[in-house]
Structure formats: C-alpha cells, structure tokens
Amino acid sequence: MTTHFITAEIDLQESPVKLYQEIESQLQKQGEPLRWAITNVDNEQQKVEVEAVVTISEETPAQS
C-alpha cells in the first residue's frame, strides 16, 4: 500500500451535501481517501480545489 498526495478541481455544487458526495466520488477514483481539504474556491469559475492524501493498494505479482 502506498500513499499519494493529489489535487483535484471539482465543480461547485448547489449544496454542501452534494459537494461532499462529489468530492468523495472523485477521490475514490484515485484511491482510498485518508484525508482531504478544500484549499480554494473560485466563485467565478464555480470550482473548488481539493488537496487529498489517498492510499493505493499495490497488486503483488502471482508467484509460480
């Protein structure tokens, strides 16, 4: 298992609950989120920037 620091740009949602769900959904595509934070909100572009730490499990090669 390895940890990775990632950033993501996510569309601003109409409610905090929907924003939370969208952030979690996008981060799951990169790995298992350990922690994340919204670091910037761009009201003009309707985007939020998220920084996160995710874990990715490494597949071990099959042994013969």
C-alpha positions, 0 to 999 in steps of 0.5 A, spaced: 500 500 500 502 506 498 500 513 499 499 519 494 498 526 495 493 529 489 489 535 487 483 535 484 478 541 481 471 539 482 465 543 480 461 547 485 455 544 487 448 547 489 449 544 496 454 542 501 451 535 501 452 534 494 459 537 494 461 532 499 458 526 495 462 529 489 468 530 492 468 523 495 466 520 488 472 523 485 477 521 490 475 514 490 477 514 483 484 515 485 484 511 491 482 510 498 481 517 501 485 518 508 484 525 508 482 531 504 481 539 504 478 544 500 484 549 499 480 554 494 474 556 491 473 560 485 466 563 485 467 565 478 469 559 475 464 555 480 470 550 482 473 548 488 480 545 489 481 539 493 488 537 496 487 529 498 492 524 501 489 517 498 492 510 499 493 505 493 493 498 494 499 495 490 497 488 486 503 483 488 505 479 482 502 471 482 508 467 484 509 460 480 
